């Protein structure tokens, strides 16, 4: 239980200020309905801000790699145009999936899961194709593995975005009537 509390404090610093102030006298602080609503609204706003930052950062991370694969002279001279198209397609699909990522598990659709699965396969095919045609890999040849790394990172980010799901706190609300 303590690791969950530490993770929560790390994700939302400053939430437990009332608990920290009251630890000395041993009293439990109860929140009435209005205070619970305010706390949940505050947590939801913080969570949305963090999620938007994650989405923007990783969308840009995926899109920045596209011009490198398209216009870098060494990669262009390797005569791997079909591999370039597949790599750019994977990066664009990754950017799209991160940008449109839902923040709750209930909003995830089966079409989205299929798209992410196909994108993982596409990124793996790019990595495998580059390995088969360019081995031994030297220098910039490792850039062909960036779509696979980007897809993997986007899956990790999706887990982070859903980790701070505030809607799950709704079921822990208690009916304490204030004065």
N, C-alpha and C positions, 0 to 999 in steps of 0.2 A: 504494500500500500504506500510505503514511503517513496518508492521510485515513481509512482504515479503523481504524487504530490509535488515532487521535485520537478518532474517533467512539466506539470501544469504551471508551476511557478516560473519555470524557464520560458515557457511559451507566453504566459501572461503575467509579467512582473507587476507588482504593485496591487494585485488583487487581494492578497491576504493581509493588508495593512491592519484591518480591525483585529484579526486573529493575533498578529504580532504584538499589538498594543495590549491585549487582554490576557496574554499568557501568564503574566505575573500573578494575577489574582484568581486564576483558575475558573473564571466564569465562561460559560458558553454564550456566544452571541447568536441570537435568533433574528432572522429577518422576516418582516411581515411581507404580505403579497406585493406591495408597491416596491419595497426594497429588492425583492427577488426579481421583479420585472426590470427594474433599473439595472441590476447587476447583469442579468442575462442580455439586456440590450447593449450594455457596455461591452460585454464579452463578444457579442455578435459583431459589433462595429470593429473591435480590435481584430477579430478573426478575419473579417472581410478585407481589412486593410492589409494584413499580412498575406492573405491569399492573392490579392491583386498584385502585390509586389512579386510574389513567386511567379505568377503567371506572366507578368511583363518581362521579368528577368530571363526566364527560360524560353519564352517565345523569341526574344532577341538573341539568346544564345544559339537557338536553332537557325535563325535566319542569317546570322552573321557568317555562318559557314557556307552558305549558298554561293556567294560571289567567289570565295576561295576555290571551291571546286570547279566553278564555271570558267574563271578567268586566270587562274594561276598558270604561268607558262609551262612549268614542268609537268603538271597534271594534264594540261591540254596536249602536250607533245607525246604523251604515252599512247595516243590513238585508242583511248577507251571511252569513246563517246557514249555508247550505250550504258556503260557503268556510271558515267557522269549523270546521265538522265535519271537513272534509277536512284542514285545517291541524292540528287536534288529533290526528286519526288518524295523520298523518305524524309528528308529534312523539312520539306514544306508540309507534309502530313503531320509530322511531329509538332511543328509550330502551330498548326491548326488545332491539333488535339489538346495541346497545352493551353492555348488561348481560350478554347471553348470548354475547358475542363469544369465539370460540375463540382460543387463543394460538398454535396451530401451524397451518401451512397444510394439514396432512393431515386436520385435523378440520373443515375447511370443507366443507359439504355443498352440493349443487346447489339444494336447497330454500331454503337461506339466501341463496344468490346471487340467486335469483329474488325473494325477499322484499326484498332490498336494492335490486334493480333496479326493482321496482314502487314501492318507497318513493321512489326518486329521481324516477320519473315523476310520482307523486302530488305531491311537493313542487314540481316544476316546473309542474304544472297549477295549484297554488294560487298560485304567483307570477304565472303567465300570466293567470289569472282575475282576480287583484287588479289587475294592470296594465291589463287590458282594461276593467274596470268602473270603475276609480277614476282613470284618467289625466285630468289630470296629477296625479302623486302628490305629496302635501304632508303634512307633519307625520308623524302616526303611521301613515300608509298604508304606509310602508316596513316595518312590522312583519309584513306578510303575506309578506315574503320571508325571514323567519327560519326557517321549516321547510326551505327550500332551503339556507340557510347551515348549519343544524344537520346536515342529511344530509351535506353536503360535509365538514364538520368530522368527523363520525363516520367517514367513509371514510379521512380522514387519520389519525385515531386508530387505526383498524384496522391501517394500515400501520406505525405506531409500535409497536404492541403486538407485531406479528410481526417487527419489525426486530431485536429482541434475542432471537431464537430460540436458546435454549441447546442444543436437541436437535441442531442442526447441528454443535455442537462435538464430539459423540460420535464422528463419523467421523475427527476429527483426533487422536484418542488414539493414543499410541504405546505399545508394550509394553516399557517400561523396568523391569527387575526390580531392586528395591531390596535392600539388605542385610537 
